[in-house]
Amino acid sequence: MERHDSAPARKRFGQHFLIDAYAVDTIIRCTDARPGEHVIEIGPGEGVLTGQLVATGAELLAIEIDRDLVTRLTRRFEKAANFRLHSGDVLKFDFGALPPVVGGWKVVGNLPYNISTPLIMLLLAHAQTFSRLVVMVQREVAERMAAVEGSHSYGRLSVMVQRRCQVRSILDIGPDSFRPPPKVDSSVVELIPHGRQLDEGFEQWLADVVRLAFSARRKTVANALRGHIDSAAFAAAGINPGARAEQLSVADFVRLAEVTHR
């Protein structure tokens, strides 16, 4: 792996720089970026993924919040015609303003652990824009994304991710693959959006139902959703009102939202 002067990792940005060549190669291979395709890299950091992404010939848009790293990346890739850099907070980036591209945008990145869940939710809101997302997250978050109903890890994130995407775990990575080493294990996850056009009004209602149901995990779904969904709706959706949220599948939540959406 190409070496450059090390940048200081800033705790406030949740920075842990990937230094594992095998992990880098796996992410690049899974992203499968090709000439003419459009790729977004979130948190390029020292550029270990960036350099290989630029080399694929894909049109790369990198988003970096650390101004010192922005300077380094600008200097390093200033001659690359297929490289653009956005300096700013990715949580404030307007993904809705991205121009439509043939095949959809690909997303790749080592997501900062301190914002991984809200960032994933933001990306899901624009899932129709993307064809593939290959992201590294804390292993616990990866497990939650892929969890099935009835399991300990199943929750709101599981439902919302699986509603929009197919989830596949690619690689588990230990702390020693980063500088500085984090205190947790990590995983690379591939998300493939289903590609169907969704009604955003309904999707917002579904998200509200899921959020309310899981906000009181110890209660039955009937009690958690009291004042929002009545017993007739549970009957119409074929759902046991005495069940708890973690016992309902993604399809169950969708049916419940469908019979109550106005």
NORRA-V319813 format. One record per backbone hydrogen bond with DSSP energy under -0.5 kcal/mol. CO is the residue of the C=O (numbers start at 1). NH is the residue of the N-H. If there is no record, write none. Layout:
co=CO nh=NH
co=CO nh=NH
//
This chain:
co=9 nh=11
co=10 nh=13
co=10 nh=15
co=11 nh=14
co=14 nh=113
co=17 nh=179
co=19 nh=21
co=20 nh=24
co=21 nh=25
co=22 nh=26
co=23 nh=27
co=24 nh=28
co=25 nh=29
co=26 nh=30
co=27 nh=31
co=28 nh=32
co=28 nh=33
co=34 nh=37
co=37 nh=59
co=38 nh=106
co=39 nh=61
co=40 nh=42
co=40 nh=108
co=41 nh=43
co=41 nh=63
co=42 nh=110
co=44 nh=47
co=47 nh=51
co=48 nh=52
co=49 nh=53
co=50 nh=54
co=51 nh=55
co=52 nh=56
co=53 nh=56
co=53 nh=58
co=54 nh=57
co=57 nh=36
co=58 nh=60
co=59 nh=39
co=60 nh=62
co=60 nh=84
co=61 nh=41
co=62 nh=64
co=62 nh=86
co=63 nh=43
co=64 nh=88
co=65 nh=67
co=66 nh=70
co=67 nh=71
co=68 nh=72
co=69 nh=73
co=70 nh=74
co=71 nh=75
co=72 nh=76
co=73 nh=77
co=75 nh=78
co=77 nh=80
co=79 nh=81
co=80 nh=83
co=82 nh=60
co=84 nh=62
co=85 nh=87
co=86 nh=64
co=86 nh=88
co=89 nh=92
co=90 nh=93
co=93 nh=95
co=94 nh=97
co=95 nh=98
co=101 nh=104
co=105 nh=131
co=105 nh=132
co=106 nh=40
co=107 nh=134
co=108 nh=42
co=109 nh=111
co=109 nh=136
co=112 nh=115
co=112 nh=116
co=113 nh=116
co=115 nh=119
co=116 nh=120
co=117 nh=121
co=118 nh=122
co=119 nh=123
co=120 nh=124
co=121 nh=125
co=123 nh=126
co=124 nh=127
co=126 nh=129
co=127 nh=130
co=129 nh=105
co=132 nh=107
co=133 nh=135
co=133 nh=191
co=134 nh=109
co=135 nh=137
co=135 nh=189
co=136 nh=111
co=137 nh=187
co=138 nh=141
co=138 nh=142
co=139 nh=143
co=140 nh=144
co=141 nh=145
co=142 nh=146
co=143 nh=147
co=148 nh=151
co=151 nh=154
co=155 nh=159
co=156 nh=160
co=157 nh=161
co=158 nh=162
co=159 nh=163
co=160 nh=164
co=161 nh=164
co=161 nh=165
co=164 nh=194
co=166 nh=192
co=168 nh=190
co=171 nh=188
co=173 nh=186
co=174 nh=177
co=175 nh=178
co=177 nh=19
co=177 nh=20
co=179 nh=17
co=185 nh=139
co=186 nh=173
co=187 nh=137
co=187 nh=189
co=188 nh=170
co=188 nh=171
co=189 nh=135
co=190 nh=168
co=191 nh=133
co=191 nh=193
co=192 nh=166
co=198 nh=200
co=199 nh=203
co=200 nh=204
co=201 nh=205
co=202 nh=206
co=203 nh=207
co=204 nh=208
co=205 nh=209
co=206 nh=210
co=207 nh=211
co=208 nh=212
co=209 nh=213
co=210 nh=214
co=211 nh=215
co=213 nh=216
co=214 nh=217
co=216 nh=219
co=219 nh=245
co=220 nh=224
co=221 nh=225
co=223 nh=226
co=225 nh=228
co=225 nh=229
co=230 nh=233
co=230 nh=234
co=231 nh=235
co=232 nh=236
co=233 nh=237
co=234 nh=238
co=234 nh=239
co=235 nh=238
co=239 nh=241
co=240 nh=243
co=241 nh=222
co=243 nh=221
co=244 nh=247
co=245 nh=248
co=246 nh=150
co=249 nh=253
co=250 nh=254
co=251 nh=255
co=252 nh=256
co=253 nh=257
co=254 nh=258
co=255 nh=259
co=256 nh=260
co=257 nh=261
//
